[in-house]
Amino acid sequence: MDPISVALLAALAGGAGGEVGRQAWAGLSALVRRPFRRGQDESPDVPAVSSGEAELAELEEAPADPARAQALSTALAVRATLDTDFHSGLQRWHGQAKLVRTGDGEVHNTISGGTFHGPALQGRDFSNVSFTTPHLPPPAAPGSGTPPTQG
């Protein structure tokens, strides 16, 4: 399983996504608070591993701290490796949480100042876009008199 995005965790902890984002965060909180079921064949020599609860609480306190978001992402990944039920639940949660609009990758477009001739495309993540425009002479400069003629 891919690690949970630090940006997604920080955004959800900070309340991004409105009510849907809050529900996603509550879902992760409930998942992390479930009992930690480690594998049956685990040796008693294996060091203690965080369930993720402490990292979750710390990120809630300071959602803008990328180090805290990274610590939670790491704790989730380690726990998912050791707890198959948690792994399944985390995958389901992640699939739903990725759909929350967190503002990650948000784009603000502005066209201002001057005169523009030709197509303008505003947005994000375009591909396979082409424009076909008729071949016209450039517009006359202001105050130049008569526009050029096409011959």
N, C-alpha and C positions, 0 to 999 in steps of 0.2 A: 504494500500500500504506500502511495506517495504521502510524504509528510503534509500535515495540514498547513496551509499558507499562513505565515505570520501576519500578513496584511489582513486576511480574512478574520483571524482570531482577534486582532486588535480592533478592527472595525466593529465586529459584533459586540465585543466587550464595551466599546464606547457608545453603543446604542444605535449604530448605523442600521439602516433598513427598516426603521419604524417598528411597528408591531410584529411583522414577520421576523425581523432581526432579533427582537427580544425573545420571540418564541424559539428561534434557532439557538440562542444563547442558553435559554432555559433547558432545551433539549440536551445540549452538551453538558450542562451542569448536572442534570439528572443521570446521564450516562456515566460521567466521571464518578459520581457518588455511589454507583452500584458497587457491591462487594468485588474486590479484586480477586479473580480466580486464576491462579497461576497453574501452569501445566502440572500434571500428576507426577511426571518423571523428574521434577526439579530437585536438584541436590540441595541439601541444607547449607552448603557452602556458598550458594549464590547470594550476592549482596542484596540488601533490601533495595527495592525499586519504588519510586514514587507512584502513587495511584493517579496523580495529576491534580488532586484536590487543592494542595497548597499552591501550586502554580496557577490554577484557575482563580483562586481567591486573590492572589497577588496581582494578576492581570486585571481583575475587576476593580481593584483599588487604583491602578494607574494604567488605563488602557492605551495611553499614548507611548508607553515605554516598550520599545521593540525588543529589549532584552527579556522582559517578562513574557512577551508573546512568543519569543523563541524558546524560552524555557518550557512553556506549556506545550508548544508543538513537539518538542523533544520528548517530554514526559508522555504525551499521547502516543507517539510512535513507539516508544519502548514498551509501554503497557500493551499496545496492540500486538506487538511481537510475542508477548508472554501470555496473553489472555485471549483465546480464540473467540469467546462470546463478545468481549469488548471490541475486538477487531471487526467483527460483523456489524455490530451496532455503530461503530465509528464510521465505517464505510457508508452505511445507510444515511447517517447524519450528515456526512460530508457531501454526499450526492445532493441532498436537499439544501444544505447551507450554501453551496456554491451558487444557487439560484437567487439568493437574497441580493438585492441591489444595495451594495455597500458604498457606492461612489468610487470604488477602485477602478481606475481607468477612465474616470469621468473626463469629458472633453468640453471645453467652452470655446466656441468659435466666434470670431468677430471680424467683420470686414468694415473698414471705415477709411475716410480720408481719400479723396480722389475720385476719378471716374474709371470705371472698369468696363472693359469690352470683352465679351466672351463668357463662357460658362464658369461658374464657381460652384464647387462642391464642398459642403461642410458636413462634418460628422466624424466618424471613427471607424477604422478597420474596413476600408474599402478594398475590393479586389476586382479585377476584370472589368474595369470601367473605361469606356472610351466615349469621346465626343466627336461628332461630325458637324462641322460648321461650314457654311458656304465661304468660298474664297472672296473676301471683300477687301477693298483698299482700306487702309487705316483711316480713322475719322480725321477730319480737318482740325487743326489746332485752333483754339479759340481766337477769334479776331483775325484769321488769316484770309478772310474774304470768301471766295468761292471754293466749294469743295472740289477736289480733283475729280475728273471724269474718267470713266472706264472706257477704253477704246478698243 
